[in-house]
Amino acid sequence: MPVAELPTTLAEAHALILAMAEERAAIEAENSRIASEIAALTAANGNLAAVNQAADARILELTAIVGAHALRHALGTLAQR
């Protein structure tokens, strides 16, 4: 804060202190809100990791089924020749 903006009276100093206290309270409230949002996003990220893991396992199962079906189809085609 430039020297020209500093309070020159006790009333101005008091008003400045109150304004700074209100600003600090607002900043702390915003920090708290952001911390809550981070916690929620962290939990959601954990849930998505579990969903991804389950999806990867299912993809492996389905890939094995398709591969086995393709192999049976190929062997069946060879047996018909």
C-alpha positions as CSV (number, residue, x, y, z in Angstrom):
1,M,0.0,0.0,0.0
2,P,1.5,3.3,-1.0
3,V,2.1,5.9,1.7
4,A,-0.5,8.2,0.2
5,E,-3.2,5.5,0.9
6,L,-2.3,5.0,4.5
7,P,-4.9,6.1,7.0
8,T,-4.3,9.5,8.6
9,T,-6.9,9.3,11.4
10,L,-7.8,6.7,13.9
11,A,-11.2,6.3,12.3
12,E,-9.6,5.6,8.9
13,A,-7.2,3.1,10.5
14,H,-10.0,1.3,12.2
15,A,-12.0,1.2,9.0
16,L,-8.9,-0.2,7.2
17,I,-8.4,-2.9,9.8
18,L,-12.1,-3.9,9.6
19,A,-11.9,-4.1,5.8
20,M,-8.7,-6.2,5.9
21,A,-10.4,-8.5,8.5
22,E,-13.4,-8.9,6.2
23,E,-11.1,-9.6,3.2
24,R,-9.2,-12.2,5.2
25,A,-12.4,-13.9,6.3
26,A,-13.6,-14.0,2.6
27,I,-10.2,-15.4,1.5
28,E,-10.3,-18.1,4.3
29,A,-13.9,-19.0,3.3
30,E,-12.8,-19.4,-0.3
31,N,-9.8,-21.5,0.7
32,S,-12.1,-23.7,2.7
33,R,-14.5,-24.1,-0.3
34,I,-11.6,-25.0,-2.5
35,A,-10.3,-27.5,0.0
36,S,-13.7,-29.2,0.1
37,E,-13.8,-29.2,-3.7
38,I,-10.4,-30.8,-3.8
39,A,-11.5,-33.5,-1.4
40,A,-14.6,-34.2,-3.5
41,L,-12.5,-34.4,-6.7
42,T,-10.0,-36.7,-5.0
43,A,-12.7,-39.0,-4.0
44,A,-14.2,-38.9,-7.5
45,N,-10.8,-39.7,-8.9
46,G,-10.5,-42.7,-6.7
47,N,-13.9,-43.9,-7.8
48,L,-12.9,-43.4,-11.5
49,A,-9.7,-45.4,-10.9
50,A,-11.8,-48.3,-9.6
51,V,-14.1,-48.1,-12.6
52,N,-11.2,-48.0,-14.9
53,Q,-9.7,-51.1,-13.3
54,A,-12.9,-53.0,-13.6
55,A,-13.3,-51.9,-17.2
56,D,-9.7,-53.0,-18.0
57,A,-10.5,-56.4,-16.5
58,R,-13.7,-56.7,-18.5
59,I,-11.9,-55.7,-21.7
60,L,-9.4,-58.5,-21.1
61,E,-12.2,-61.0,-20.6
62,L,-14.0,-59.9,-23.8
63,T,-10.8,-59.9,-25.8
64,A,-10.2,-63.5,-24.7
65,I,-13.8,-64.5,-25.7
66,V,-13.5,-62.9,-29.1
67,G,-10.0,-64.5,-29.6
68,A,-11.4,-67.9,-28.7
69,H,-14.4,-67.4,-31.0
70,A,-12.1,-66.4,-33.9
71,L,-9.9,-69.4,-33.3
72,R,-12.9,-71.8,-33.3
73,H,-14.2,-70.2,-36.4
74,A,-10.8,-70.5,-38.1
75,L,-10.4,-74.2,-37.0
76,G,-14.0,-74.9,-38.2
77,T,-13.2,-73.4,-41.6
78,L,-10.1,-75.6,-41.8
79,A,-12.0,-78.7,-40.8
80,Q,-14.5,-78.1,-43.5
81,R,-11.8,-78.1,-46.2
